Amino acid sequence: MLTGMRLLAEETALREGPTPDALEHPLLVTPLFAIAADAFLLSLPNGLRFHYRKKAGVVCSRSAGISDAEVELFHQGSVYGAVAWLNGLVPLHASAVTHEGRLHAFTGPSGAGKSTLCAALAQRGLPVFADDVLVLDLSDPARPVGLPGHKRLKLWDDALEMTDLDRGQAVRDGLAKYFVAPPLSDLSAPLPLASLTFLDPPSGREASLTDCHGAQRLNRMLSAFYRPRYIEALQPAVERFALAMRLVHQLPTRIFDRPRDRDRFDGNVDVMAAAIRAAGG
Amino acid sequence: MATDQAPAGSGAGINWLVSYPKSGNTWMRMLLANYFGETEQAQDINRAGILHGIAASREHFDRALGISSSDLSAAEVAGLRPHVHAHLAAQADRPIWIKVHDAQQAIGDDWLFPPRSSHAVVYLIRHPLDVAVSYAFHTGQSVAGTVDTMCRSDTVIAERSPHQLPQRLGSWSDHVASWVDQAGCPVCVIRYEDMLADPAGQLARAIACGRPGLRIDPLRIAHAVEQSRFDRLQAAEDAHGFRERSEKSPRFFRRGLANAWHEHLNADLERRMRAVHHAMMSRFGYE
């Protein structure tokens, strides 16, 4: 199972150099990114640009004043996800912790609280495995396996307040979002994914963790794919649906609805930590 | 090769359901959802059909542009939002409905809500003194602070929201003018007070604006009005919660009345609102 891990490490290897203005034979061109069957181009408004080509790694070019932290931010996000898709891996928009050799992942749109929840679970002894992007290797037909993510979480200042973690370097000048070393992490080896939890916007009710059933599972899984437009350009709908179907059949899926009031944050995390421990290894 | 300029759908465009906050937008969305819903059951207030969320949704932005809006500066986000709207419009094979609280505004050489992406605007307006009281309850801010918010031209909301992008409203009058005086696409102005008096008639007007040529079914109108009654929305919120409720407010659907501002707005605040918004209030019949 090291194959997927090594492949991802080699293909996402980053160096600086010249980058093209456009891709040859793109499948999709948008204002910020273009994707082809074997290449990806990300062009940010600040002049930072990444170009990936299969078997050639990632090249970035930047205008003066762009920090290494900014390069890391986008390299470990959109670029990382695109490279995974282009190499037959499946990135989810998810963060994950480990318990007894298995992964428990949380997905939801930006702002759903994935990173904050993982940071707080790490404080309760559940090590962080991936933040924001969880890449799956599906080469074992029996079970999805997650590949370890990056060393640092990205947390907003209000998440730092709730978790009482120390602020690291700002991800970009002017943004109140910071790189943070998780209190506990486990990035040593790929691990099987044991559950996927959808973080819903709060309905206003008490914290609840319910099984996800029926057709909504499929729609939710499709929306859990990292940067859906990347995969929509690369694969026909029937293949994407088949992929989502496979995952919902192989994974227990749950919905976590919890109040977002700060004074109930610890109680919400306790609910999730107890559920993970009850699931066992 | 696909681009956002080459529609995946027919590029039918977007019906912007626009209002200053607390002016009847949610009620109109539920009326539309219950009208266009294909069942006899009431639409779920948290998952109403036919509606595509709010234009300022971070989820729309991130999905359309393949990047996290939270990794970009406010200026970068603002400059890219017209592309998000172009993408959403390109995907539509018939006009879709999207909620808006932003003021219409220029973004470089473009508009935040570009006419090329727009099918029509339904603008919901409410007596600003009632808005001030309702908005204060919604945000947990004082009525005086809310009046200040409504009188300032630099008002921006959701600057720190995990789910929504920052939205520039301007003052209440700025907001109204930015939409009703734009010439990029057809505008239908609906007064909240007229919705209270004749919800069926105002719903029919909104449908006629957003879906011209569609035969309006009086039975579906009656169904939508019945299922969207204020007391039913309140009961649904009590039973299931409402995802748009502010953390600062015990409930979203509070009273929904017209001319209830007298109980909460003192004479000084009333004078300030009238001084700043006199012209726009007169234009829309608000005394």
Interface residues (C-beta under 8 A of the other chain):
Chain A: H25 P26 L27 L28 V29 T30 P31 L32 F33 L42 L44 P45 N46 L73 F74 G77 S78 P109 S110 G111 A112 G113 D132 W156 D158 V171 R172 G174 L175 K177 D200 P201 P202 S203 G204 R205 R227 P228 R229 Y230 A233 R260 D261
Chain B: M1 A2 T3 D4 N46 R58 E59 D62 R63 A64 L65 G66 I67 S68 S69 S70 D71 L72 S73 E76 G79 L80 H83 H87 R160 S161 P162 H163 E237 H240 G241 F242 R243 R245 E247
